[in-house]
Amino acid sequence: MRLAHRVVIVVMGVSGAGKTTVGQRLAAALGARFVDADDFHPPANLAKMAAGAPLDDADRTPWLQALSAEIDGWLRHDGDVVLACSALRAVHRAMLRRDPARVVFVFLQIDAEAARARLLARRHHFFKADMLDSQLETLEPPADALTVDAAQPVDAVVADILARL
């Protein structure tokens, strides 16, 4: 499937919602590039989360600024990009929405128990399951995103997104 014009699709939600898995499969279906926003965290953020401390907006701001600059470049020069990024608050999404017609948000909505179960099953990841509560408290569900039930099987989530793009 090809989109009509160059876009960045931000697959967002709390940890454990499936952003990376869904994002990778969505990118493959679209012939787009997949990028994980976690790769843009400065080492201090990764160390803080690995130590079990949640990030605050002071930690997130430089990270979001770096992502915003990347999005600008992707929209100018690259093909379609699927970005897995928590984008928990409206202010975070506003920083990333560089061009409202070409930056699309997909919200992977999941209940706390399902997300926690997924996090507990993960191995070798810097984000610890006991930090999920801080993300749930920070989350401001978007009114202007394509919202998908992330508890469905991955193939169903991707099919739902593709049908609604």
Buried (B, 14 or more C-beta within 10 A) or exposed (E): EEBEEBBBBBBBBBBBBBBBBBBBBBBEBBEBBBBBBBEBBEEEBBEBBEEEBBBEEEBBBBBBEBBBEBBEEBBEEBEBBBBBBBBBBBEBBEBBBBEEEBBBBBBBBBEEEBBBEBBEEEEEBBBBBEBBEBBBEBBEEBEEBBBBEBBBEBEEBBBBBEEEB
